Amino acid sequence: VEMGVGRRFHPKAILLSGPSKAALAVGSGNVTHGGWSANHEVWATYESDDDGSPAISAFRNYLESVLNLTNRTESISGEVVAAFDSTVNSWAVELPEPAGLYGNPGSAPLLERIAGLAGNDVREATICAPYYDPDGEALREFAARIPAPVRTLLQKNHVGLSASAASSLPTNVELNSVDTDPSRFIHAKFFVLRRSETTLFVAGSANISRAALMADGTWGNAELIAVQEISNRQADELLSD
């Protein structure tokens, strides 16, 4: 996948497609021992027979945008077409309008999409990611777009945020040190935007960086995030881990 100089192809997703059902996972784990076993990761999952079809439909569109960055071959294009072939896959007949997934390259920067979906009722935000801009620019921009207390979860010895940037963050940003016992790399990337009635949960590949969150499609990384509306109780259970 050709991204150009200084850009990274960074999305992580798995689609399982069969005649009667499809399952999709979008998250933070690379195809490595760490990503699938040793690290702490987070995934959003969808199934075609359990209200997951809009996200699966959105993933089909994202695959098409990714294919536009490749030197298409008949075998690669054929695999994608076969995965969604409605003549052999009953779940693919009349797929609904795409929803729930947002990617870069895309129509708008991911941070803009997240802030727009969150709305004006965010009471508190919690974010977790292993990598930040050293100068903290994306974190500062997030705090400006989400004018509520922003709690960050940073793992000891894995913080990509300079001391000078940490000391000059906006007053609504709180830095929290977290770790595991025994220590394992927390590679999960998520945003929990708590509102008065529900919580917007965002999981995927995007770190808190310019290249991930602020790119407009002509520069920056290729990323993919899943956005779900969950109850505040579900958000509390997730964060308790």
CORSULTA-V182358 format. One record per residue. N is the residue number from 0. SS is DSSP state (2 for helix, 1 for strand, 0 for the rest). Layout:
<<N,SS> <N,SS>>
//
This chain:
<<0,0> <1,0> <2,0> <3,0> <4,0> <5,0> <6,0> <7,0> <8,1> <9,0> <10,0> <11,0> <12,1> <13,1> <14,1> <15,1> <16,1> <17,0> <18,0> <19,0> <20,0> <21,1> <22,1> <23,1> <24,1> <25,1> <26,1> <27,0> <28,0> <29,0> <30,0> <31,0> <32,2> <33,2> <34,2> <35,2> <36,2> <37,2> <38,0> <39,1> <40,0> <41,0> <42,1> <43,1> <44,1> <45,1> <46,1> <47,0> <48,0> <49,0> <50,0> <51,0> <52,2> <53,2> <54,2> <55,2> <56,2> <57,2> <58,2> <59,2> <60,2> <61,2> <62,2> <63,2> <64,2> <65,2> <66,2> <67,0> <68,0> <69,0> <70,0> <71,0> <72,0> <73,2> <74,2> <75,2> <76,2> <77,2> <78,2> <79,2> <80,2> <81,2> <82,2> <83,0> <84,0> <85,0> <86,0> <87,0> <88,0> <89,2> <90,2> <91,2> <92,0> <93,0> <94,0> <95,0> <96,0> <97,0> <98,0> <99,0> <100,1> <101,1> <102,1> <103,1> <104,0> <105,0> <106,0> <107,0> <108,0> <109,2> <110,2> <111,2> <112,2> <113,2> <114,2> <115,2> <116,2> <117,2> <118,0> <119,0> <120,0> <121,1> <122,1> <123,1> <124,1> <125,1> <126,1> <127,1> <128,0> <129,0> <130,0> <131,1> <132,0> <133,0> <134,0> <135,0> <136,2> <137,2> <138,2> <139,2> <140,2> <141,2> <142,2> <143,2> <144,2> <145,0> <146,0> <147,0> <148,1> <149,1> <150,1> <151,1> <152,1> <153,1> <154,1> <155,0> <156,0> <157,0> <158,0> <159,0> <160,0> <161,0> <162,2> <163,2> <164,2> <165,2> <166,2> <167,0> <168,0> <169,0> <170,0> <171,0> <172,1> <173,1> <174,1> <175,1> <176,1> <177,1> <178,0> <179,0> <180,0> <181,0> <182,0> <183,0> <184,0> <185,1> <186,0> <187,0> <188,0> <189,1> <190,1> <191,1> <192,1> <193,1> <194,1> <195,0> <196,0> <197,1> <198,1> <199,1> <200,1> <201,1> <202,1> <203,1> <204,0> <205,0> <206,0> <207,1> <208,0> <209,2> <210,2> <211,2> <212,2> <213,0> <214,0> <215,0> <216,0> <217,0> <218,0> <219,0> <220,0> <221,1> <222,1> <223,1> <224,1> <225,1> <226,1> <227,1> <228,1> <229,1> <230,1> <231,2> <232,2> <233,2> <234,2> <235,2> <236,2> <237,2> <238,2> <239,2> <240,0>>
//
